[in-house]
């Protein structure tokens, strides 16, 4: 397959133009990052977005690997002297790796099999008689008798026939057309069957103790649940297929003349081939494909949830107290200023076994007064609700002198951060146990800046993340973080190395070089100063500059996503329409252009830019320094406590979506356990994918529909305009 043919195939599969694919792949091959291409090469790609560009990237990697595999296989078959023009043509035209591997199967070196042994005994000519079905006179035994040979260990007619049928069975099993038909029929008609190995105690997998579902309709999360239970030794799992219909499908391909003397042997070979060789192989393959698809789905769910979590709006201009609750070792407390700077920390013991409740509350109050704390951020782990009760009580006591609110923050991964190299570098003087509360406070201050310091798999917004392919998961989540960071844009003078390393064109090494440069030379005054940083060459500058912001710069364009390569065009545009102060007059530019009644094409030609870049420049000049996260709903801050025992069916509450999965969304309504809005409770209309309705971080109205205190489960329904 030529590169042009690859481009055509990708364009067809992704419903884009071949030229868009070709230009995008050229940009990728030249080392441009996906965020850079999506943002700053719209004229070249036809304004493809990040998802489309990544899809093209994945497809070209697959097709190039496929082409390399084809060449290896063609060489192998040629060296065996078995490469016919027809086979070569089929291999070269194949567009799927599975198809290529099926065609290679008869020529692939095998371990010693029953068919191998039969061939060594000279029984291949008899097998060919069975397959050709040309003989209609005589009997199978009559022809097989000629192959009885004690020297070759063929002692009887029955052994000769059986050996020949073993060869026929393997030939049928290796037939690419047979495997294609059986694979398709299996996917269409087969069932996954799960049953308990032995039922001794309750497990999370009880619904699968006697479970059957069609392969074509089974949900990805059920595939992963069944796989996990099988791995844990709880379930026995199989693929149930109608054997007779499968055998009949193969017979259609192989049994062409029922008058042949070998018809019975051929049909027997077909059945043996299916039951002994094809069914187990296709069964494993189907389950492997099911698992792969389920893993891809789970990874995509994790990725979407992670991106929404990373893009939660920051809480600006607030002094925040972070509390990492605990019983035995106490609760760790830290106060940070509006820039995230650590001010002071301590340990309190408001809960058993020490239970110094009043002393702890007094300590919290003293810190609130000393630093004028605005918000208390409480981790949602052990003792969080007891700590919440204390915070709410204190807030009530001081409400006349100072307004303080609190919020429960998801602390997943805080302990991972506490022990990390990044945390040690940030707070070398603090013990690991004291760093988690700082992270909790900073997660509220700026979720993106803090969460990038933690392995995404530890953040807790996935489903079955430990059961999926870890390499694929890591790659996907790294791409999500990269996308989120570059979508928001990063303050070059305040960003940590952990954050900078995700900026387009930068690496961990160059990110650390930037931080070192800041420490040695002070704050950056403009984007061009990046050229002075060790390791930042022209290419890295080109890829990164547009995603880095300098609010303090004398050039207002340095605080926008306008790329330096477009500065000349932007200045020309501002000068032409008499815009002297971008901050004050930027919003007027679009109106002035419309009032001038200039032909857009003439203006674009004069500026030397394309329409997509022109529109991006206008958007940035209208809202310089805009953080896209600020458009999202703010987190719910509270001053009183709601306990699970306070809930009543029919109660209407506001909640924050913490996780979205295939079957619904988990919502924090301010009690110990998150409630579940099942997908069937998201509206009156049928909803297939919960992500069409809600996203992590959304603030929604819900109604309590069920409460199970014993199991800590809360059922919710979502209140929408259609079901008010």
Secondary structure, 3 states (H helix, E strand, C coil): CCHHHHHHHHHHHHCCCHHHHHHHHHHHHCCCCHHHHHHHCHHHHCCCCHHHHHHHHHHHHHHHHHHHHHHHHHHHHHHCCCCCHHHHHHHHHCCCHHHHHHHHHHHCCCCCCHHHHHHHCCCHHHHHHHHHCCCCCCCHHHHHHHHCEHHHCECCHHHHHHHHHHHHHHHHHCCHHHHHHHHHHHHHHCEEEEEECCCCCCCCCHHHCEEEEECCCCCHHHHHHHHHHHHCCCEEEEEECCHHHHHHHHHHHHCCCCCCCCHHHHHHHHHHHHHHHHHHHHHHHHHHHHHHHHHHHHHHHHHHHHHHHHCCCCCCCCCEEEEECCCCCCEEEEEECCCCCEEEEEEECCCCCCCCHHHHHHHHHHHHHHHCCCEEEEECCCCHHHHHHHHHHHHHHCCCCCCCEEEEECCCCHHHHHCCHHHHHHCCCCCHHHHHHHHHHHHHHCHHHHHCCCCHHHCCCCCCCCCCCHHHHHHHHHHHHHHHHHHHCEECCCCCHHHHCCCCCCCHHHHHHHHHHHHHHCCCCCHHHHHHCCCCCHHHHHHHHHHEECCCCCCHHHHCCCCHHHHHHHHHHHHHCCCCCHHHHHHHHHHHHHHHCCCHHHHHHHHCCCHHHHHHHHHHHHCCCCCHHHHCCCCCCECCCCCHHHCCCCCEEEEEEEEEECCEEEEECCCCCCEEEEHHHCCCCCCCCHHHCCCCCCEEEEEEEEEECCCCEEEEEECCHHHC
